[in-house]
Structures are given as C-alpha cells and as structure tokens.
Amino acid sequence: MNIRICSRCVMDDSSDKTISFEPDGTCNYCNYAFSRMDEAYFPNEEGKKRLDTLIESIKRKGRGSGYDCLMGISGGLDSSYLAYLGAKVWGLRILAVHVDDGFDTETAKRNIEKLSQKLDIKIIIEKLDERQYTDVIRSFIRAGVPSIDIPQDNVLLACLNRLAKKFQMKFFLSGANFALESILQRGSGTVAADGTHIRAIHRKFGEIPLTNLPLITLFQRYIGQKYFDRIKTIRPLDFIDYNRDRAIQELEREIGFDYYGGKHYESIYTKFVQTYYLPKKFGIDKRKSHFSSMIVSGQITREEALKRLNEPLYDPIHMEKDLKYILEKTRMNRNEFNEIIGEKGKNHADFKVSKWVFFSSLARAFRHFLSD
C-alpha cells in the first residue's frame, strides 16, 4: 500500500479516509488549522489584553464566593500548567476536580499532590463506583470501537457539571488548547459528552446496571450548561504563547513536576489506548495528530516529527505490565482481549448515538465552510 503523507505536517492516509490533499501536497488538516489561527490562537499582545479582561471578569463575578472558577485536573501537562498559571500568575481562587478512575499513574498522583501543596489549590477527588465504571470500560473494549476512552472524559464532564451547580460556579477553566491540539484525526472517534452512546454500548456489552455512575449527555453539556446554568468554558492557554517544552521546564522548576513521556500518558489506560489499542486494531498513531499540531504552532519541524515517528510506540516490558493491570482491573481474560484486538474494528455509528451529534457535526461543518 502506498501511503501519502502531507508535505507540511505528518498526517497521512494510512488509516484515515477523511484526509484530502491539495495540489501542493498539503492536507485538509493543517490547511484548516492554519485557517483558524487568527480566530483561535492569540500568542501576542491582543491575546494578553483578552486574557486580562477574562481574568478580571472571572475575579469580579467570583467576589463573595469561596472560589472564582472550577477546573478538572489530571496530573498531565495541560491542566497542571493551567492550574499553575491560574493560581500563581493570575491569582485565581481555583477549585480543582480530579476523577480517580483507578488508572492514574504514580507520576500523575505525585503531580496532583504537588500542585495542591505548592499552589494552595483545593482539589476535590471524585471516587467512582469501581465495578460500574470498569464494566463500562470493558463494554467499550468488547464493542471494538476506536474511542474506548470516552467514558473517562464523560464522567469528568459530569462531575464538573454537578460540582459547578453545587458551588454555584459560572466559569470552567479548560486546558484544551490550539497550540498542541489544533489537529485531531477525524472519522474514527465520537463526542465524549454523548452519554446516550455510552449507555447504548453498555446495554449491549455490560454486565451490571449503571445506577451510580455520573454520566452527562450532549444536551446537558452544550445546551443546559451554557443556556440554562449559564456556565462559561474558558480556554486560557489559547491566549498565551503556549510552548510544551517551556511549560514542562517551568513546572519542573516551580513545583517539581514530573513529565511522563507523552501526551495523555499520565493515565495508564489512555496511554494503552493511544500506543497499543488504536495502532494494533485500527492502524491509528495518535502521535501524528500531536506532532502535526506542534508543527502548526511552530514548536517542532516536520523533519523532527518524522524522526520521532520512527521511534517505538512503547516499551514492550512496560506495556505488558500496563496491559496486565488493565485486564485485571476490567476482569477480562487475555484470550478474549486478543480475539477483540484481532477482529475488524467497529464504527461508533454501529451503535446508537445522540441526535445532538448530528447538529454538532453540522455546526462544525458550517464553521469549516465559512473559513474556506
């Protein structure tokens, strides 16, 4: 099979039917990312002014309450750096939420503890019903769909939504950012906030009722939260020159942050999904999206990205240890898991999705059309 790779980033058509190429060899992904730059990323004086206005608004509306804003924290780079900037540099009173799903690395645990102690950030640890949560995770593995990690994101969003109402918060700080996430391979994933989809897969492959697991729907996330609860999501990292290596160095110096080796590798399960499950079952290497995003934001060259892609995805000894832990946690035997890995992958569309997915996809397509 001849693989075509973008002439500017490192996205290719090896596992992606949605990619297209211009006559100059550039792909739709990086062309779209560059077209959005002026409206999505402000590492300049304009960004500073916008950020100052946002921070002042958050502080003003937080007066008289215990906290200014709410955010999720994983022990990973994006959320850790945002928490550091928010608390130490911008002076925000942050209430942070961490969902303990049983898959945290020891590195992530240490980072969370350091953030709490050194920045005096209140962190609420949300414990999940382990049997019900791992039953959902096992259901997604058995379904054989690509995004078997979306239950992680969904329960975090659900916990954040509940706590925002409890503490009457009006601002979420999100670590999502253009600099490291402007490109994400389409066509294989689905929307994490689709609780309808999660329940549909669990009904087919689950073993116990979901009576005590926080899940959120697309309507709650994008309609209820915004228009009824009046909670605003802010992405502060889009208003600064967010450089991965500099952020790691600053966190190491200021709080003793430990980097874990790759984007989202702070979770044993997410690292497994990105470095083992997706490449083996679907031929998807998430590093291509991550490196391509960094090419767009000028943090690495295409040549450097291609060189890194030649490095092994994982250390076999470490992966065997992680895989054993995941199988024990989800109560799956190795033979069943190997059969699933060897079977042809399913699409998320093979299972029920919320009707709101269509409207969100239509809105994204319309924004893309306007930018062309």
C-alpha positions, 0 to 999 in steps of 0.5 A: 500500500502506498501511503501519502503523507502531507508535505507540511505536517505528518498526517497521512492516509494510512488509516484515515479516509477523511484526509484530502490533499491539495495540489501542493501536497498539503492536507485538509488538516493543517490547511484548516488549522492554519485557517483558524489561527487568527480566530483561535490562537492569540500568542501576542499582545491582543491575546494578553489584553483578552486574557486580562479582561477574562481574568478580571471578569472571572475575579469580579463575578467570583467576589463573595464566593469561596472560589472564582472558577472550577477546573478538572485536573489530571496530573498531565501537562495541560491542566497542571500548567493551567492550574499553575498559571491560574493560581500563581500568575493570575491569582485565581481562587481555583477549585480543582476536580480530579476523577480517580478512575483507578488508572492514574499513574504514580507520576500523575498522583505525585503531580496532583499532590504537588500542585495542591501543596505548592499552589494552595489549590483545593482539589476535590477527588471524585471516587467512582463506583469501581465495578460500574465504571470498569464494566463500562470500560470493558463494554467499550473494549468488547464493542471494538470501537476506536474511542474506548476512552470516552467514558473517562472524559464523560464522567469528568464532564459530569462531575464538573457539571454537578460540582459547578451547580453545587458551588454555584460556579459560572466559569470552567477553566479548560486546558484544551488548547490550539497550540498542541491540539489544533489537529485531531484525526477525524472519522474514527472517534465520537463526542465524549459528552454523548452519554446516550452512546455510552449507555447504548454500548453498555446495554449491549456489552455490560454486565451490571446496571449503571445506577451510580455512575455520573454520566452527562449527555450532549444536551446537558453539556452544550445546551443546559450548561451554557443556556440554562446554568449559564456556565462559561468554558474558558480556554486560557492557554489559547491566549498565551504563547503556549510552548510544551517544552517551556511549560514542562521546564517551568513546572519542573522548576516551580513545583517539581513536576514530573513529565511522563513521556507523552501526551495523555500518558499520565493515565495508564489506560489512555496511554494503552489506548493511544500506543497499543489499542488504536495502532494494533486494531485500527492502524491509528498513531495518535502521535501524528495528530500531536506532532502535526499540531506542534508543527502548526504552532511552530514548536517542532519541524516536520523533519523532527516529527518524522524522526520521532515517528520512527521511534517505538510506540512503547516499551514492550516490558512496560506495556505488558505490565500496563496491559496486565493491570488493565485486564485485571482491573476490567476482569477480562481474560487475555484470550478474549482481549486478543480475539477483540484486538484481532477482529475488524474494528467497529464504527461508533455509528454501529451503535446508537448515538445522540441526535445532538451529534448530528447538529454538532457535526453540522455546526462544525461543518458550517464553521469549516465552510465559512473559513474556506 
